[in-house]
Amino acid sequence: MRLSKYILMSMLTASAIIGCDDELELNSPNNQQPEVFWQTADHAMVATNAIYSNLITDGYYMRMVPALTDGRGDDFQQDTPWWDLAQVANFTALPTTGPIQWVWEAHYQAIFRANQVLQNVPEIDMDEDLKQRVLGQAYFLRGLSYFNLANNFKVVPVVTIPPADATEYYPETATEEVLWQRIFDDFQNAKDRLPVSYNNVNGPDAGQVGRATKGAAAGMLGKAFLFREQWRNAADEFEFVMGLADEGVYGLVDNYRDNFSPLSENNMESLFEVQFATPDQVGGTTMNYGGEPNANWMQVSSVGHTYAMSGYGYNDFLPTRWLYNTFKEERTVEGKLDPRLNATIASYEPEAGDTTVYNGQPWLNPKDAIYPSKYTHEGIPGFNSESQGGVERSGINYRVLRYADILLMYAEALNELNFTAEAYAYIQQVRDRANLPDLAEVRPAMSQEEMRDQIAHERLLEFSIESMRIHDLIRWGWFYDAEKLAELRSHDAEFNNWSPGKEYLPIPQRELDLNVNLQRNPAN
């Protein structure tokens, strides 16, 4: 049983937790008031599902979180007529850029809904175990939203209670310390309340996949600690997740491409993924771009069509030639190409037998052309174009956190804790799936600094075009290291436009105009 089919019902009730003074709105069955809504366990479940519904809107994982993060990395570059996307990718984004506003709105809407659950559900008379699971999910989704905001905007307001009147409440910008402490606390609270899985729980959520779990919360808590260089705390959380892996909960799937396929979703490598579905699976006639909840909303992703190669989608982005060449630097133990290459990049590779695209279609582009493959339907059996079932209607789940990330982050934490020799084994687990040589033999006895660069290399090849690279570059300080910045500019000419602070997205101008207490960030 999958969470996604419950989202449409939740979007109908999303406005139920907002309220309105209009007489007609008071009588609307789809716009119930707070004083009559927060009464039952069903209300708690519907309100929690409404938070998840934010994740599938355009300002979140439906399109703009991937597009506005991938576009800023040196693994991806814009190739789009849409100037908003181009400006973000080449570090010239303006505070008036529309998609940046959408990202801000979608995340704060999720925070608003999570805050209402956390405020009201404790007072509902319901099964205590179910109540704790509901609260745990609200903490997790709020923590995820603040984590994304912190990484993309650096400093933002922290709101933990619903405002009495949203039109008159103007929160101040929090310090980085306050913001990240909120993230730590939210993921810790989620970890304390969530189950390892929903297979053995009793209640309306029994057996449902796609909901946040204890492992997902621990993994994200560890990632948050890592991003703030709290290495020991990070390692502790990763060890907790690896303990679950020892029990068979998590592990690496054999086929790397399965992490981005609609045919192998919610597998053992996935700690948390956003549940998308096509209209033929769950219905819907209206694109789920955002705005007022609509009973006819679809639950589709637009990432596949946005990234798809020319002739199969919008082709708004291309992998950098540097990324492509990097994949070819090291051969497998059998002397073959890294198998992650064609799961990441659609390219003409006779050596590997990859001479067609999109389920056997002839390669009509120049033989040296390269396009994104990851999160598109390229190479997926049974799918021959991104318009399968209608333009922009992809059902591929977006993987937010994978076990491979846990392994490489743990290796990074060990290295920073001066256990460089111990880091090799965890990197090798990821390399083994790609059938790459033993790193301890290829590059033995690396120094801590050499290992840092090696981990950066391993993360690039494992996670390129997964909304991670720009955040890694920021946290590693590469923008402010002259040698590293020169490397970035050699990888992707868009980095020539970068100026200090522009590694972040600017605070939207509309928000600055509305909120007198909101401060600008370094990108404004």
C-alpha positions as CSV (number, residue, x, y, z in Angstrom):
1,M,0.0,0.0,0.0
2,R,1.5,3.3,-1.1
3,L,1.1,6.7,0.5
4,S,0.5,8.6,-2.8
5,K,-3.1,7.5,-3.3
6,Y,-4.1,9.3,-0.1
7,I,-2.6,12.6,-1.1
8,L,-5.6,13.9,-3.2
9,M,-7.9,13.4,-0.2
10,S,-5.5,15.4,1.9
11,M,-5.2,18.3,-0.5
12,L,-9.0,18.7,-0.3
13,T,-8.7,19.3,3.4
14,A,-5.5,21.4,3.3
15,S,-7.6,24.6,3.5
16,A,-9.4,23.2,6.4
17,I,-6.4,24.0,8.6
18,I,-6.1,27.6,7.3
19,G,-9.6,29.0,8.0
20,C,-11.5,32.1,6.7
21,D,-14.0,34.6,8.0
22,D,-16.2,34.5,4.9
23,E,-19.7,33.2,5.6
24,L,-19.7,31.1,2.5
25,E,-16.3,29.6,3.4
26,L,-17.6,28.6,6.8
27,N,-20.2,26.4,5.2
28,S,-17.9,24.8,2.7
29,P,-17.4,21.1,3.4
30,N,-13.9,21.4,1.8
31,N,-12.9,24.3,4.0
32,Q,-13.6,23.3,7.5
33,Q,-12.6,25.5,10.4
34,P,-9.9,24.7,13.0
35,E,-12.3,24.6,15.9
36,V,-14.3,21.8,14.3
37,F,-11.5,20.0,12.5
38,W,-9.1,18.8,15.1
39,Q,-11.3,16.2,16.8
40,T,-10.4,12.7,15.6
41,A,-7.6,10.4,14.6
42,D,-8.9,10.7,11.0
43,H,-8.4,14.4,11.2
44,A,-4.8,13.9,12.4
45,M,-4.1,11.5,9.6
46,V,-5.6,13.8,6.9
47,A,-3.6,16.8,8.2
48,T,-0.4,14.8,8.2
49,N,-1.0,13.6,4.6
50,A,-1.6,17.3,3.7
51,I,2.1,18.0,4.6
52,Y,3.2,15.3,2.3
53,S,1.2,16.8,-0.5
54,N,3.4,19.8,-0.5
55,L,6.4,17.6,-1.5
56,I,4.7,16.9,-4.9
57,T,4.1,20.5,-5.9
58,D,6.2,22.5,-8.3
59,G,8.1,24.5,-5.6
60,Y,9.2,21.3,-3.9
61,Y,10.3,18.0,-5.5
62,M,7.9,18.0,-8.4
63,R,10.4,20.2,-10.4
64,M,12.0,23.2,-8.8
65,V,14.0,21.8,-5.9
66,P,15.8,19.5,-8.4
67,A,16.1,22.0,-11.1
68,L,17.3,25.0,-9.0
69,T,19.9,22.8,-7.2
70,D,21.2,20.6,-10.0
71,G,21.5,23.6,-12.2
72,R,24.0,25.3,-9.9
73,G,26.3,22.3,-9.7
74,D,29.4,21.8,-11.9
75,D,27.8,18.5,-13.0
76,F,24.9,20.2,-14.8
77,Q,24.4,23.3,-17.0
78,Q,21.4,25.1,-18.4
79,D,20.3,24.6,-22.0
80,T,16.9,26.3,-21.6
81,P,15.0,29.1,-23.2
82,W,13.4,29.8,-19.8
83,W,15.5,32.6,-18.5
84,D,14.5,32.0,-14.9
85,L,16.2,28.6,-14.9
86,A,19.1,29.9,-16.8
87,Q,19.8,32.8,-14.4
88,V,19.8,30.4,-11.4
89,A,22.2,28.0,-13.2
90,N,24.6,30.8,-14.1
91,F,24.6,32.5,-10.7
92,T,22.8,35.7,-11.9
93,A,19.4,35.0,-10.3
94,L,17.3,38.0,-9.2
95,P,15.1,38.2,-6.1
96,T,12.2,38.6,-8.5
97,T,12.9,35.2,-10.2
98,G,9.5,33.3,-10.1
99,P,10.7,29.7,-9.4
100,I,12.7,30.9,-6.4
101,Q,9.4,32.4,-4.9
102,W,7.7,29.1,-5.6
103,V,10.4,27.2,-3.7
104,W,10.0,29.5,-0.7
105,E,6.2,29.3,-0.7
106,A,6.1,25.5,-1.0
107,H,8.5,25.0,1.9
108,Y,6.8,27.4,4.2
109,Q,3.4,26.0,3.4
110,A,4.7,22.6,4.4
111,I,6.1,24.1,7.7
112,F,2.8,25.8,8.3
113,R,0.9,22.5,8.0
114,A,3.4,20.7,10.1
115,N,3.1,23.4,12.8
116,Q,-0.6,22.9,12.9
117,V,-0.3,19.2,13.4
118,L,2.3,19.6,16.1
119,Q,0.1,22.1,17.9
120,N,-3.3,20.4,17.6
121,V,-2.7,16.6,17.5
122,P,-1.4,16.3,21.1
123,E,-4.9,17.3,22.3
124,I,-6.8,14.7,20.2
125,D,-8.1,11.7,22.1
126,M,-6.6,8.9,19.9
127,D,-4.4,5.8,20.0
128,E,-1.1,6.9,21.6
129,D,1.2,5.0,19.2
130,L,-0.6,6.4,16.2
131,K,-0.4,9.9,17.7
132,Q,3.4,9.6,18.1
133,R,3.8,8.4,14.5
134,V,1.7,11.4,13.3
135,L,3.8,13.8,15.4
136,G,7.0,12.1,14.2
137,Q,6.1,12.6,10.6
138,A,5.3,16.3,11.2
139,Y,8.6,16.8,12.9
140,F,10.4,15.0,10.0
141,L,8.7,17.0,7.2
142,R,9.3,20.3,9.0
143,G,12.9,19.4,9.6
144,L,13.3,18.5,5.9
145,S,11.8,21.8,4.9
146,Y,14.1,23.8,7.1
147,F,17.1,21.7,5.9
148,N,16.3,22.6,2.3
149,L,15.7,26.3,3.1
150,A,19.0,26.5,5.1
151,N,21.0,25.0,2.3
152,N,19.4,27.1,-0.4
153,F,18.9,30.4,1.3
154,K,21.4,30.2,4.2
155,V,19.3,32.2,6.7
156,V,15.5,32.3,7.0
157,P,12.8,32.8,9.6
158,V,12.1,29.9,12.0
159,V,8.4,29.5,12.7
160,T,7.3,26.8,15.1
161,I,3.7,27.8,15.9
162,P,0.9,28.7,13.6
163,P,0.4,32.5,13.5
164,A,-3.0,33.7,14.9
165,D,-3.4,35.8,11.7
166,A,-1.1,35.0,8.8
167,T,-1.7,38.4,7.2
168,E,-0.3,40.2,10.3
169,Y,2.5,37.9,11.5
170,Y,6.0,38.9,10.3
171,P,8.7,36.5,11.6
172,E,12.2,37.7,12.0
173,T,15.2,36.1,10.2
174,A,16.8,33.5,12.5
175,T,20.5,33.2,13.0
176,E,22.2,30.2,11.4
177,E,22.7,28.7,14.9
178,V,19.0,28.9,15.7
179,L,18.0,27.6,12.3
180,W,20.3,24.5,12.4
181,Q,19.3,23.8,16.0
182,R,15.7,23.6,14.9
183,I,16.7,21.2,12.2
184,F,18.6,19.0,14.7
185,D,15.7,19.0,17.1
186,D,13.1,18.2,14.5
187,F,14.9,15.2,13.1
188,Q,15.7,14.0,16.7
189,N,12.1,14.3,17.7
190,A,11.1,12.5,14.5
191,K,13.6,9.7,15.2
192,D,12.3,9.3,18.7
193,R,8.7,8.8,17.5
194,L,8.8,7.0,14.2
195,P,8.8,3.3,13.5
196,V,11.5,1.5,11.6
197,S,8.8,0.5,9.1
198,Y,5.0,0.5,9.0
199,N,4.7,-3.2,8.3
200,N,4.1,-4.1,12.0
201,V,2.1,-1.1,13.2
202,N,-1.6,-1.1,13.9
203,G,-3.8,1.7,12.5
204,P,-4.8,3.4,9.3
205,D,-1.1,3.7,8.3
206,A,-0.3,0.0,8.6
207,G,1.7,-1.4,5.7
208,Q,2.0,2.0,4.0
209,V,5.3,2.8,2.2
210,G,6.5,6.3,1.6
211,R,6.0,7.6,5.1
212,A,9.0,8.9,7.1
213,T,10.7,6.3,9.2
214,K,13.1,6.1,12.1
215,G,16.0,5.3,9.7
216,A,15.1,8.3,7.5
217,A,15.1,10.6,10.5
218,A,18.4,9.3,11.7
219,G,19.9,9.6,8.3
220,M,18.8,13.2,7.8
221,L,19.9,14.1,11.4
222,G,23.3,12.7,10.6
223,K,23.4,14.6,7.3
224,A,22.5,17.8,9.1
225,F,25.3,17.2,11.7
226,L,27.7,16.5,8.8
227,F,26.7,19.8,7.1
228,R,27.6,21.7,10.3
229,E,30.8,19.7,10.7
230,Q,29.7,18.0,13.9
231,W,31.6,14.9,12.8
232,R,31.1,12.7,15.9
233,N,27.4,13.3,16.1
234,A,27.1,12.6,12.4
235,A,29.0,9.4,12.7
236,D,26.8,8.2,15.6
237,E,23.6,8.7,13.5
238,F,25.1,6.9,10.5
239,E,26.2,4.0,12.7
240,F,22.6,3.8,13.9
241,V,21.4,3.5,10.2
242,M,24.1,1.0,9.4
243,G,22.9,-1.1,12.4
244,L,19.5,-1.2,10.7
245,A,21.2,-2.3,7.6
246,D,22.8,-5.2,9.5
247,E,19.3,-6.2,10.4
248,G,18.3,-6.3,6.7
249,V,16.3,-3.0,6.7
250,Y,18.7,-1.2,4.3
251,G,21.4,-2.0,1.8
252,L,22.6,-1.2,-1.7
253,V,20.5,-2.6,-4.6
254,D,22.5,-4.6,-7.1
255,N,21.5,-2.4,-10.1
256,Y,22.4,1.3,-9.7
257,R,19.7,2.3,-12.2
258,D,17.0,0.9,-9.9
259,N,17.5,3.9,-7.7
260,F,15.9,6.1,-10.4
261,S,13.4,3.7,-12.0
262,P,9.6,3.7,-11.6
263,L,9.8,-0.1,-11.7
264,S,11.9,-0.5,-8.4
265,E,10.6,2.2,-6.0
266,N,10.8,2.1,-2.3
267,N,13.6,-0.5,-2.4
268,M,16.1,-1.3,0.4
269,E,18.5,1.5,-0.6
270,S,15.9,4.2,-0.2
271,L,15.6,5.8,3.2
272,F,13.1,8.4,2.0
273,E,11.6,9.1,-1.3
274,V,8.8,11.4,-2.5
275,Q,5.8,9.4,-3.9
276,F,4.8,10.4,-7.4
277,A,2.3,8.5,-9.6
278,T,0.8,8.8,-13.1
279,P,-2.9,9.6,-13.7
280,D,-3.6,6.1,-14.7
281,Q,-2.4,4.9,-11.3
282,V,-4.2,7.4,-9.0
283,G,-6.3,9.7,-11.3
284,G,-6.3,13.4,-11.6
285,T,-6.8,15.8,-14.6
286,T,-5.1,19.0,-13.3
287,M,-1.4,19.4,-13.0
288,N,-0.2,19.6,-9.4
289,Y,1.8,22.8,-9.8
290,G,0.5,24.3,-6.6
291,G,-1.9,27.0,-5.4
292,E,-5.3,26.2,-4.0
293,P,-5.8,22.4,-3.4
294,N,-7.9,20.8,-6.1
295,A,-9.7,17.5,-6.0
296,N,-8.6,16.9,-9.6
297,W,-4.9,17.4,-8.9
298,M,-2.5,14.8,-10.4
299,Q,0.4,13.4,-8.4
300,V,3.0,13.6,-11.2
301,S,6.7,14.6,-11.4
302,S,7.9,17.0,-14.0
303,V,11.6,16.3,-13.5
304,G,11.7,13.7,-16.1
305,H,10.3,15.9,-18.8
306,T,12.3,18.9,-17.8
307,Y,15.6,16.9,-17.9
308,A,14.7,14.7,-20.9
309,M,16.9,14.9,-24.1
310,S,15.9,16.9,-27.1
311,G,13.0,15.3,-28.9
312,Y,11.7,13.6,-25.7
313,G,11.2,16.5,-23.4
314,Y,12.2,20.1,-22.6
315,N,15.9,19.5,-22.5
316,D,16.4,22.4,-20.1
317,F,19.7,21.1,-18.8
318,L,22.7,19.1,-20.0
319,P,25.4,17.2,-18.1
320,T,28.7,19.0,-18.3
321,R,31.4,17.5,-20.5
322,W,33.7,17.4,-17.5
323,L,31.2,15.1,-15.7
324,Y,31.1,12.8,-18.7
325,N,34.8,12.7,-19.0
326,T,35.2,12.0,-15.3
327,F,33.1,8.9,-15.6
328,K,35.6,7.6,-18.1
329,E,38.7,8.1,-16.0
330,E,38.5,4.8,-14.1
331,R,37.6,1.5,-15.6
332,T,35.9,-1.4,-13.8
333,V,38.0,-4.5,-12.7
334,E,37.0,-6.0,-16.1
335,G,38.2,-3.0,-18.0
336,K,34.7,-1.8,-18.8
337,L,33.0,1.6,-18.5
338,D,31.6,2.6,-15.1
339,P,28.0,1.3,-15.2
340,R,26.8,4.5,-13.5
341,L,27.7,6.4,-16.7
342,N,24.7,5.4,-18.8
343,A,22.3,5.4,-15.7
344,T,23.3,9.1,-15.3
345,I,24.0,10.3,-18.8
346,A,22.4,9.4,-22.1
347,S,25.3,9.1,-24.6
348,Y,26.3,7.1,-27.6
349,E,28.4,4.2,-26.2
350,P,28.9,1.4,-28.7
351,E,31.5,-0.2,-26.4
352,A,28.8,-0.7,-23.8
353,G,26.1,-1.6,-26.3
354,D,24.3,1.7,-25.7
355,T,23.6,2.9,-29.2
356,T,19.8,3.6,-28.8
357,V,17.7,5.7,-26.4
358,Y,14.3,5.6,-24.8
359,N,13.7,1.8,-25.1
360,G,15.3,1.2,-28.4
361,Q,14.7,4.4,-30.3
362,P,17.5,5.2,-32.8
363,W,20.1,7.7,-31.7
364,L,19.5,10.7,-34.0
365,N,21.7,13.2,-32.4
366,P,25.4,13.9,-33.0
367,K,27.4,11.0,-31.7
368,D,29.2,13.3,-29.2
369,A,26.0,14.7,-27.7
370,I,25.2,14.0,-24.1
371,Y,22.0,14.3,-22.2
372,P,20.6,13.6,-18.7
373,S,19.4,10.0,-18.2
374,K,18.9,9.9,-14.4
375,Y,15.2,10.6,-13.4
376,T,14.1,10.4,-17.0
377,H,12.5,7.4,-18.7
378,E,15.6,6.8,-20.8
379,G,16.7,3.2,-20.4
380,I,13.6,2.2,-18.5
381,P,11.9,-0.9,-20.1
382,G,8.4,-0.2,-21.3
383,F,8.8,3.6,-21.5
384,N,9.8,5.2,-24.8
385,S,9.3,8.9,-24.1
386,E,8.8,11.4,-21.3
387,S,5.2,12.0,-22.6
388,Q,4.2,8.5,-21.8
389,G,0.6,9.1,-20.7
390,G,0.8,12.8,-21.4
391,V,3.3,15.6,-21.5
392,E,5.2,16.2,-18.2
393,R,3.4,13.2,-16.5
394,S,6.2,11.1,-14.9
395,G,5.5,8.8,-12.0
396,I,9.2,8.3,-11.0
397,N,9.6,8.8,-7.2
398,Y,12.3,11.3,-6.2
399,R,14.8,9.7,-3.9
400,V,15.7,12.2,-1.1
401,L,18.1,10.0,0.9
402,R,19.8,6.7,-0.2
403,Y,21.9,4.2,1.8
404,A,24.9,4.9,-0.5
405,D,24.8,8.5,0.9
406,I,25.0,7.1,4.4
407,L,28.1,5.1,3.6
408,L,29.9,7.9,1.9
409,M,29.0,10.5,4.5
410,Y,30.1,8.0,7.2
411,A,33.5,7.7,5.4
412,E,33.7,11.5,5.3
413,A,33.0,11.8,9.1
414,L,35.6,9.1,9.8
415,N,38.2,11.0,7.7
416,E,37.5,14.2,9.5
417,L,37.8,12.4,12.9
418,N,41.3,11.3,11.8
419,F,40.2,7.7,11.1
420,T,41.2,7.9,7.4
421,A,42.3,4.3,7.1
422,E,38.9,3.1,8.3
423,A,37.1,5.2,5.7
424,Y,38.3,3.0,2.9
425,A,35.9,0.2,3.7
426,Y,32.8,2.3,3.4
427,I,33.8,3.9,0.2
428,Q,34.6,0.5,-1.2
429,Q,31.0,-0.7,-0.6
430,V,29.8,1.9,-3.0
431,R,32.6,1.2,-5.5
432,D,32.0,-2.5,-5.4
433,R,28.5,-2.0,-6.9
434,A,30.1,-0.2,-9.8
435,N,32.7,-3.0,-10.0
436,L,35.6,-0.6,-9.5
437,P,39.0,-1.7,-8.2
438,D,39.9,-1.8,-4.6
439,L,40.6,1.8,-3.6
440,A,43.0,0.6,-0.9
441,E,45.1,-0.9,-3.6
442,V,44.7,1.9,-6.2
443,R,45.3,4.7,-3.8
444,P,46.7,3.3,-0.6
445,A,47.6,5.3,2.6
446,M,46.0,8.5,1.5
447,S,46.4,11.6,3.8
448,Q,43.4,13.2,5.3
449,E,43.5,15.9,2.6
450,E,43.9,13.4,-0.2
451,M,40.9,11.4,1.2
452,R,38.8,14.6,1.2
453,D,39.4,15.0,-2.5
454,Q,38.7,11.3,-3.1
455,I,35.4,11.4,-1.2
456,A,34.4,14.5,-3.3
457,H,35.2,12.5,-6.4
458,E,33.2,9.4,-5.2
459,R,30.3,11.6,-4.3
460,L,30.3,13.2,-7.7
461,L,30.0,10.0,-9.6
462,E,27.5,8.4,-7.3
463,F,25.2,11.4,-6.7
464,S,25.5,13.6,-9.8
465,I,22.2,15.1,-10.9
466,E,20.6,14.3,-7.6
467,S,20.3,17.8,-6.1
468,M,23.4,17.4,-4.0
469,R,26.5,18.7,-5.7
470,I,25.9,22.5,-5.1
471,H,25.3,21.9,-1.4
472,D,28.5,19.8,-1.1
473,L,30.5,22.6,-2.9
474,I,29.1,25.2,-0.5
475,R,29.8,23.2,2.7
476,W,33.3,22.2,1.6
477,G,34.1,25.9,1.1
478,W,35.2,25.5,-2.5
479,F,33.7,28.8,-3.7
480,Y,36.1,30.6,-1.3
481,D,39.2,28.6,-2.1
482,A,41.0,30.1,-5.1
483,E,42.3,26.8,-6.4
484,K,39.0,25.0,-6.1
485,L,37.1,27.9,-7.6
486,A,39.4,27.8,-10.6
487,E,38.7,24.1,-10.9
488,L,34.9,24.7,-10.8
489,R,35.2,27.3,-13.5
490,S,37.2,24.9,-15.7
491,H,34.4,22.3,-15.2
492,D,31.5,24.6,-16.0
493,A,31.8,28.1,-17.6
494,E,28.7,29.2,-15.7
495,F,30.9,29.5,-12.6
496,N,32.6,32.5,-14.2
497,N,29.5,34.5,-13.4
498,W,29.7,33.7,-9.7
499,S,30.4,36.4,-7.1
500,P,30.5,36.1,-3.3
501,G,27.1,35.1,-1.9
502,K,25.7,34.1,-5.2
503,E,26.1,30.4,-4.4
504,Y,22.8,30.8,-2.5
505,L,19.4,31.7,-3.9
506,P,18.3,35.2,-3.1
507,I,15.4,35.9,-0.6
508,P,12.4,36.5,-2.9
509,Q,11.7,40.2,-3.3
510,R,8.0,39.7,-2.7
511,E,8.8,38.3,0.8
512,L,11.1,41.2,1.6
513,D,8.3,43.6,0.5
514,L,5.7,41.9,2.7
515,N,7.8,41.2,5.8
516,V,9.6,44.2,7.3
517,N,11.4,41.9,9.7
518,L,12.9,39.7,7.0
519,Q,16.6,40.3,6.3
520,R,18.4,39.9,3.0
521,N,20.8,37.1,2.5
522,P,24.3,37.2,0.8
523,A,22.7,36.5,-2.6
524,N,20.4,39.6,-2.5
